[in-house]
Amino acid sequence: MEVKTAIRERRSIRAFKTDPVAEEVVIELIELANMAPSAGNLQAREFIAVRDDKTKEALAAAALNQMFISEAPVCIVVCVNYERIAHYGERGRELYVFHDTGAAIQNILLAVHDMGLGAVWVGAFDEDPVKRILNLPEHIRPVAIVPVGHPVEQPKMRVRRDPSDILRKESW
Ligand SMILES: Cc1cc2nc3c(=O)[nH]c(=O)nc-3n(C[C@H](O)[C@H](O)[C@H](O)COP(=O)(O)O)c2cc1C
């Protein structure tokens, strides 16, 4: 699939079949996620694949009861690694880590779509319970939960602002 096609066709998928997603698929997704650029190539990001039903249910509860999280065969929790970004000081901690993880998440979403699977970027969750559920050390911060599975829906494109409204020339 062409990159431009994947970008245009991708949708957030929030309903999944029970069909499994193979471990090799998850490994390839993580490889592709980590092909994304990162500040200084420090790759200050980590990924946790969750398949256990009880753990997924706990994550769904922590994510304001977004229960589709527990219905996906696998969830990839994308995390910042503050130790790996330490070289860049405050700007690394406050900004670069979110560039690094955001770029990786988008790679996952596009690759998932290319594979005929579906996923959604979930950012609305209470961090403390998620840290406890996943036993995260202090320097690891969860930024997104990405449920991945076989889609049972084909949502329409959500309206986007027109380029002519969001592009300014030369200055604000
Ligand atoms: C930072 C961020 C947080 C998001 N959090 C959630 C979320 O908690 N739950 C959810 O269902 N979708 C979430 N989304 C997905 C957006 O709702 C979705 O991308 C947007 O409505 C556009 O739809 P599309 O992805 O189908 O184009 C999030 C997306 C981003 C980038």
The ligand as an ORCA input file, in Angstrom:
! r2SCAN-3c Opt
* xyz 0 1
  C      -3.429     12.268     21.689
  C      -4.641     11.481     21.265
  C      -5.457     10.928     22.233
  C      -6.563     10.164     21.852
  N      -7.307      9.557     22.828
  C      -8.347      8.786     22.481
  C      -9.074      8.081     23.469
  O      -8.778      8.127     24.653
  N     -10.122      7.315     23.066
  C     -10.482      7.206     21.744
  O     -11.451      6.481     21.465
  N      -9.804      7.854     20.767
  C      -8.753      8.635     21.095
  N      -8.011      9.260     20.127
  C      -8.378      9.090     18.698
  C      -9.093     10.320     18.122
  O     -10.384     10.427     18.674
  C      -9.156     10.189     16.576
  O      -7.868     10.062     16.051
  C      -9.851     11.390     15.948
  O     -11.197     11.463     16.341
  C      -9.804     11.348     14.411
  O     -10.385     10.152     13.938
  P      -9.558      9.158     12.990
  O      -8.374      8.665     13.781
  O     -10.518      8.040     12.648
  O      -9.133      9.923     11.784
  C      -6.905     10.006     20.477
  C      -6.053     10.551     19.506
  C      -4.920     11.262     19.887
  C      -3.979     11.778     18.814
*
